[in-house]
């Protein structure tokens, strides 16, 4: 059920991606991340060989879509807002044109991936994997563990690890923060996957947890975007043609400076929500 729901999200956005629609690219990436998260959450019972092949192809498609999303966010959220805010028109125009061209190329790459035979084979392979895959033999989970118990154990373990890592958020390197963000994202997807196992009276607790996880994910995601934007802006400044180099360098510096200023608030928001992150008191319905 979980895998089918993620596959519907992936395939349901194929036409928008072919039409180079930014929201379609984003939603397909979300579907891919949800399926990859589900594979990670159930890693100890899924068949290894067939799952490894699926994971590799999902990672390929995610990589083909990633530049389109990254450059689109950089262009719309960082470059376009600086126009008319003290940035020389020539510099703002030059950096906007540069990344508009890159955006067009990146969306073309995403479209080509979804129109390829490899993408079509991936869909068939995923459906086959869902329908024919069986839990690994001789696994303790197969014999005496209900999905409710499995969900409770998984969520408890992952929340404890995230809380522990979050206590030293300010000391984490960017790559460590990135890994924590992925951990938070997987917990949030797991809460969504297992919501139907909980009684109605317990779903408020789940909703509160999901909202907190979303805030942490958003803050850490923006911090991660800032790191990527800094690299893009720096490269743009260093490789700009001589006629626009100084103006484009100025525009790049404004972008990096604004995002660096915003980073402090995001760190505080993430740290506050991580401090409030709690393990679930509610237990899934054992009749599931």
N, C-alpha and C positions, 0 to 999 in steps of 0.2 A: 504493500500500500504506500509506504513512504517513497520507495523508488519510483513507482508509477507517478506519484504526484509531482516529483521533481522532473521526471521526463516530460510530463505534459507542459510544465513551465518552459523547458528548453525548446521543445518542438513548436509550442504555441507562439514563440517569438522569432521563428525562422524567417517568416515573411518580412516583419519589420527590419530585421538585420539585413536582408537582401535589399530592402528599400533604403538602407543606410540611415535608419532611425535611431537616434541616440538612446531613447528609452528602451527600445527593443534590444539593443546591445546590452544595456545594463541588466534588463530582466533575464536575458538568456544567461548572462554571467552569474546572476543570483541562483538560477536553477542549477547551473553546473556546480556552484559552490555548495548548494544544499545536497546534491547527490554525492559529491566528494566527502562532505561532512558525514553523511549517513554511512558511507563506506568506512570511514574512520571510527565512527561510534560503534559499529558492529564488527570491527576488524577481527575480534577473537573468535567469531563463529562463521565468518564467510569463507568460502573455498578460496584458497590462496592463488592458485594459478590463473583461473579465469578472472578473478577480481583484479589481479595485477595488470592484466591486459586492458581491462576496462579503465582502470585508474590512469594508465599511460595515455590512452586516447582522450580521456576527459581533460587531462592536463594539457594535451596538445591543443584542443579546441579552446580552452581557457586562455592559453597563450596567444592564440590568433586573434582573440577579441580584446585582450588587455590593452594594447596600444590605443585603440579607438576610444575606449573609456577614459584612459589616463589623459590623453591629449584633449579630449572633449571637456573634461572637468577643468583642466588647466586653462583652456581657452575661455570657457564661459565663467568660471568662478574667480580666476586670478588676472587674466589679461584684459578682458573686456571692461571690468570695473575700473581699471586705472585710467582709462581714456577720459580726459577732461578733469583729472584730479592732480594737476601740477606736473604731469609728465609731458615732456615735449611731444607735440603731435607726430613728428617724424619718427621718434623712437617707438611710441605706442603703435603707430601704423605699421612700422617695419616688423615688430615682434608679432603683431596680430596677423599680418600676411604670412609670415613664416609658419606659424603654427596652424593657420587655416589650411595651408597646403599640406602640412603633415597630417592634419585631421582627415582631409579628403583621402590621402593615401592609406591611412590606417583603417578608415571605414571600408575602403575598397578591399583591403586585405581580409577584413572580417566577412564581407560579402562573399569573396571568393572561397573562403573556408566553408561557409554554409552551403555553397553551391557545388561543392566538390564531391567526388565519389567517396572520399575518405569519410566525410561527414555522414553520408547515407549508410555506409558500412557500420559506422559507430552506432547509429540508431538501431540497426538490426541486431548488432552484437549486444547492446544494452538490453533490448527486449528479450533476447535469448537468455542472457545472464539472469534477468529477473525471473523468468518463467521456469528455467531448468536448473538453476543453481540450488544446491542443497547445503545445509550447515555441515561443517566438518564432522567427520565421524569421531567417536570416542571423546567428545568434548563434554565436560561436566554440565555446561549450560544446556545442552540438548536434552538432558535426562530429567533434571529436577528444578529448572529455573523458569518461572513464568516471565512473560514480557514485563509484567508489573514490577517484579523483583529486579529484573535486569535493568529497567529504567531507573528505579530508585537507587540502585548501587552505582550506576554510571553517573547520574546527575550529582549524587553526593560526592563521589570521588573527584569529579572534574571541578565542581565548585570549590572544594577544599584546596585543590591545587592552584586555582585562579586566585583565591583570596591570599594564599601564602605568597605567590609571586607579586601580587598587587601591593603588598605591604612595603615593598621597596621599589615602587614605580619610578621614583625620581632618580634612582641609581641605575636603572636599566639602560643599556645601549639601544640605539634605534632598532637593531635586528631583534633584540630581546622583547622590546615593546611590540614589534610586529608579530612575534610568535604569541605573545599574550593576547593580542587582538584576535588572532585566529582561534585561540583557545576559547575566548569569550564568545566568538561567533558560533563555534560548534555547540557550546552550551545553549545558546539562544535557539539554534535550530533544533536541538534535542528537546527543549521545552515545547516547541511548536509540534514536533513529531509525536510527542507522548501526551499531549494535552487531553486527548480523548480517553485516556486511562484514568483520569482523575474525576472525582465527583464534582458536581456543580458548585458546591460550597467551597471546594478547595481551589477552584480556578481563579479566584481573585488573587490568591497568593501566587499562583503561576503568572498571572497577568502583571503583578507588581514586579516579580523577578524578571520577566521578559522586558518590561519597560526599563528597568535598571541596566540590564545587559545591553539593551539598545543604546542607551546613553553612553555607556562605557565604550561600546563598539564604535559609535559615531565620533567620540572624542579621539580615540586612538586611531581611527581611520583617517581623520583630518590630519593628525600629526604625521601619519605615514604618507599621506598625499603631499604634505609640505616638504618632506625629504625628497620625494620624487620631483616636485616642482622646482626645488632648489637646483637639482642636477640639470633639469631642462633649461632653466633660466641661465645658469652658468654657462652651459654649452652654447646657448644662443648668443650670449655676450661675447664669448671667446671666438666664435666662428662667424660672426656677422661680417658682411662686406665692409670695406673701409669707409664707404660713404655714410653708412649708418651705424658704425661701430660704437661711437661714443653715445649717441642717442639711445641705441638699443641696450647698451650696457647700463645706462641710467634707468631705463624702464625695468630691466631685469632686477636691478638693485632695489627699486621701489617694491616690486613684488616680493622679493625675498625678505625685505625689511618688514613689510606688513604681516607676512605670515609668521615671521619670527616673533613679532609682538603678540600675535594671536595665540601662539603656542603655549605661553605661560598659563593663560586662562583655561585652555583645553587640558593641560596637565592637571590643574587643580580640580576641574570637573571630573576627570577620570579617576583621580585619587579619592575624591569624596564618594563617588558611587562604588568604587571597589571596596572602600572601608565599610559601606553599608551592605555589601553583598552578603547574603546569608544562605545557609543550607535550608532546604525545604522541610517544613514541619509536616506537611501533608504527605500521605503515602498513597501511591496508585492503587486502584481497585484490583484486588487479587483475583477477582473473577474474570479479569480480562484474558 
